[in-house]
């Protein structure tokens, strides 16, 4: 498998000194570089945050309405199918 380089970007943050010190200690204790530690920690928080958006609460009435929408017959949408099959660069 050919090696591909991952593009990276920088983020500048303003954080309180005590939090920064804690991050350095935690990274050191985990045996990771500061960058490795922060990227891993942020990735976990991002995944957790996005996963939380997959679960939503509905009242009985809302659930019934939502189920009715899901139960509707499929309607062909050729333009949408074309858009979804188009590769982006």
Residue frames as qw, qx, qy, qz and C-alpha x, y, z in Angstrom:
[[0.000, 0.891, 0.455, 0.000, 0.00, 0.00, 0.00],
 [0.420, 0.505, -0.041, 0.753, 1.53, 3.37, -0.99],
 [0.346, -0.435, -0.449, 0.700, 2.37, 5.83, 1.76],
 [0.062, 0.751, 0.348, 0.558, 0.24, 8.96, 1.73],
 [0.246, 0.051, -0.403, 0.880, 1.03, 12.03, 3.75],
 [0.169, -0.748, -0.635, 0.094, -1.62, 13.42, 6.03],
 [0.141, 0.602, 0.037, 0.785, -2.13, 17.14, 5.73],
 [0.429, -0.502, -0.570, 0.488, -2.01, 18.91, 9.06],
 [0.005, 0.764, 0.144, 0.629, -3.09, 22.32, 10.26],
 [0.304, 0.014, -0.567, 0.765, -2.34, 24.39, 13.33],
 [0.348, -0.774, -0.447, -0.283, -4.77, 25.70, 15.93],
 [0.218, 0.317, -0.425, 0.820, -3.85, 28.51, 18.27],
 [0.518, -0.623, -0.578, -0.096, -5.49, 28.42, 21.69],
 [0.061, -0.542, 0.377, -0.748, -5.69, 30.75, 24.65],
 [0.752, -0.396, -0.521, -0.079, -5.96, 28.66, 27.81],
 [0.472, -0.831, 0.196, -0.218, -5.38, 29.32, 31.50],
 [0.163, 0.651, -0.722, 0.168, -1.89, 28.49, 32.78],
 [0.520, -0.267, 0.735, -0.345, -3.08, 25.79, 35.19],
 [0.875, 0.330, 0.247, -0.253, -4.89, 23.90, 32.43],
 [0.579, 0.701, -0.416, 0.005, -1.84, 24.13, 30.17],
 [0.117, -0.559, 0.777, -0.264, 0.36, 22.79, 32.96],
 [0.728, -0.030, 0.590, -0.349, -2.06, 19.92, 33.54],
 [0.829, 0.526, -0.042, -0.184, -2.04, 19.05, 29.85],
 [0.340, 0.692, -0.626, 0.117, 1.76, 18.91, 29.85],
 [0.370, -0.369, 0.783, -0.337, 1.80, 16.65, 32.92],
 [0.826, 0.194, 0.408, -0.338, -0.88, 14.35, 31.48],
 [0.723, 0.629, -0.267, -0.104, 0.94, 14.08, 28.14],
 [0.124, 0.629, -0.738, 0.213, 4.22, 13.31, 29.88],
 [0.536, -0.212, 0.718, -0.389, 2.59, 10.72, 32.15],
 [0.859, 0.338, 0.264, -0.279, 1.00, 9.00, 29.16],
 [0.622, -0.236, 0.572, 0.480, 4.35, 8.78, 27.37],
 [0.493, 0.660, 0.475, 0.310, 3.12, 10.88, 24.46],
 [0.282, 0.119, 0.068, 0.950, 4.26, 14.11, 22.96],
 [0.186, 0.386, 0.364, -0.827, 2.10, 17.12, 23.71],
 [0.415, 0.263, -0.417, -0.764, 0.85, 17.08, 20.12],
 [0.358, -0.050, -0.914, -0.182, 0.03, 13.35, 20.18],
 [0.070, -0.312, -0.787, 0.529, -1.78, 13.71, 23.49],
 [0.264, 0.393, 0.173, -0.864, -3.86, 16.71, 22.40],
 [0.421, 0.183, -0.598, -0.656, -4.80, 15.24, 19.01],
 [0.310, -0.146, -0.939, 0.004, -5.90, 11.97, 20.64],
 [0.003, 0.371, 0.653, -0.660, -7.88, 13.76, 23.38],
 [0.327, 0.362, -0.055, -0.871, -9.60, 16.12, 20.96],
 [0.377, 0.078, -0.785, -0.486, -10.43, 13.26, 18.59],
 [0.186, -0.271, -0.915, 0.236, -12.17, 11.39, 21.42],
 [0.129, 0.449, 0.424, -0.776, -14.19, 14.46, 22.39],
 [0.342, 0.289, -0.394, -0.803, -15.17, 15.13, 18.78],
 [0.339, -0.065, -0.898, -0.271, -16.36, 11.54, 18.29],
 [0.107, -0.364, -0.802, 0.461, -18.29, 11.63, 21.58],
 [0.193, 0.420, 0.163, -0.872, -19.92, 14.96, 20.72],
 [0.395, 0.211, -0.550, -0.705, -20.93, 13.86, 17.23],
 [0.266, -0.154, -0.951, -0.034, -22.24, 10.52, 18.52],
 [0.063, 0.371, 0.633, -0.676, -24.46, 12.37, 20.98],
 [0.355, 0.334, -0.141, -0.862, -26.17, 14.03, 18.01],
 [0.341, 0.024, -0.851, -0.399, -27.30, 10.59, 16.76],
 [0.234, -0.408, -0.851, 0.234, -29.53, 10.08, 19.77],
 [0.182, -0.222, 0.002, -0.958, -32.55, 12.30, 20.21],
 [0.107, 0.276, 0.834, -0.466, -35.55, 12.18, 22.45],
 [0.279, -0.228, -0.482, -0.799, -39.11, 12.30, 21.15],
 [0.518, 0.004, 0.491, -0.700, -42.46, 12.45, 22.83],
 [0.504, 0.231, 0.832, -0.019, -44.94, 9.71, 21.91],
 [0.479, 0.787, 0.269, -0.282, -46.65, 12.12, 19.50],
 [0.144, 0.804, -0.471, -0.333, -43.36, 13.13, 17.87],
 [0.339, -0.267, 0.888, 0.158, -42.29, 9.49, 17.59],
 [0.561, 0.463, 0.678, -0.108, -45.54, 8.56, 15.84],
 [0.394, 0.872, -0.004, -0.289, -45.18, 11.48, 13.41],
 [0.058, -0.679, 0.681, 0.269, -41.56, 10.57, 12.75],
 [0.470, -0.013, 0.880, 0.064, -42.49, 6.93, 12.16],
 [0.571, 0.669, 0.426, -0.211, -45.19, 8.00, 9.68],
 [0.253, 0.856, -0.336, -0.301, -42.60, 9.94, 7.75],
 [0.217, -0.455, 0.847, 0.171, -40.25, 6.94, 7.72],
 [0.524, 0.220, 0.819, -0.080, -43.07, 4.67, 6.56],
 [0.489, 0.695, 0.001, -0.527, -43.90, 6.81, 3.51],
 [0.883, 0.342, 0.260, 0.187, -43.31, 5.16, 0.13],
 [0.511, -0.350, 0.324, 0.715, -39.94, 5.81, -1.46],
 [0.446, 0.862, 0.149, -0.189, -39.97, 8.59, -4.05],
 [0.769, 0.177, 0.213, 0.577, -37.35, 8.44, -6.78],
 [0.033, -0.959, 0.044, 0.277, -35.21, 11.57, -6.90],
 [0.847, 0.385, 0.077, 0.359, -32.89, 11.24, -9.91],
 [0.216, 0.846, -0.216, 0.438, -31.11, 14.53, -9.28],
 [0.569, -0.689, 0.389, -0.224, -30.29, 13.52, -5.71],
 [0.954, -0.032, 0.263, 0.143, -29.06, 10.10, -6.87],
 [0.651, 0.638, -0.042, 0.409, -26.80, 11.86, -9.39],
 [0.103, -0.861, 0.311, -0.390, -25.41, 14.19, -6.74],
 [0.752, -0.513, 0.391, -0.137, -24.71, 11.32, -4.35],
 [0.933, 0.143, 0.238, 0.229, -22.93, 9.29, -7.05],
 [0.437, 0.828, -0.146, 0.320, -20.66, 12.18, -8.09],
 [0.773, -0.237, -0.214, 0.548, -17.14, 11.96, -6.71],
 [0.059, -0.997, 0.029, -0.038, -15.74, 15.13, -5.18],
 [0.671, 0.470, -0.338, 0.463, -12.12, 16.11, -5.31]]
